[in-house]
Amino acid sequence: MRSLLLLLLPLTTTPYLHHAAAAEAGPHGYHCEPARPVFCRNIHVACAGRTGVPAVPFRVSIDGAVARLDFDGPEPSVHGKVTESGDLVIRLENSRSWIRIRPDGRYSHRIYRKGGAAMSQGTCRSAPSR
């Protein structure tokens, strides 16, 4: 019984996001919090190659195949195209950068700058769309 409880516990505490159901319901959004204060050159087990690029919370508003991202701080809003294949993927316009939000709420954010690629990770939760 104890092992069954341990298996069920992560399922009850994970903020499972229903992307497809939300898309059918019309405009929706997410609030995302980074796990680390800065982007890393790569993230597998830990942050490899810390950068000076801050990772800040952001909000995602989605309406159909279009997303708007509002980052905390001075960064202007960014728009992107939304695709779905289990994960929600937002390809930011006028760049190679992208954000992937998994159904369990974890996200990966890859940016490309003159210094190369960098990545941030964190968690998202459903939030009212703006």
Secondary structure by P-SEA (a helix, b strand, c coil): caaaaaaacccccccccaaaaaaaacccbbbbbbcccccccccccccccccccccccbbbbbcccbbbbbbcccccbbbbbbbbccbbbbbbcccccbbbbccccbbbbbbbcccccccccccccccccc
